């Protein structure tokens, strides 16, 4: 009996290193415009990790009982934008559909606050479709003088 080989849908096969079609379009357009960028390589630490010194009981998905997490290390909150200029003068975040339980809106606000608090002067763009990406690239070429 022949074994079936699982195949990815055809649209996923052509994305290369990108996670979505909108990211691929943005990367292709930036490259076509001759604009240098890093793709998901720059990470910002928005909130440092810390220890919570007090009593902390937490439920878990695997256990019905509460687990004692007192004095446990809490991991930092980080954010990695989709596209960042080589000189860090702009950031592009591409977003398609966002489920209502997604943490992106909160993380994005923390990212903007991080930029302000650390005086990191940077243009930020959130684009949801091809037309918006084209507008962003035109703005980058005009405002930031990148060709």
Buried (B, 14 or more C-beta within 10 A) or exposed (E): EEEEEEEEEEEEEEBEEBEBBBBBBBBEBBEEBEBEBEBBEBEBEBBEEEEEEEEBEEEEEEEEEEEEBEEEEEEEBBBBBBBBBEEEBBBBBBBEEEEEEEEBEEBBEBBEEBBEEEEEEBBEBBBBEEEBBBEBBEEBBEEBEBE
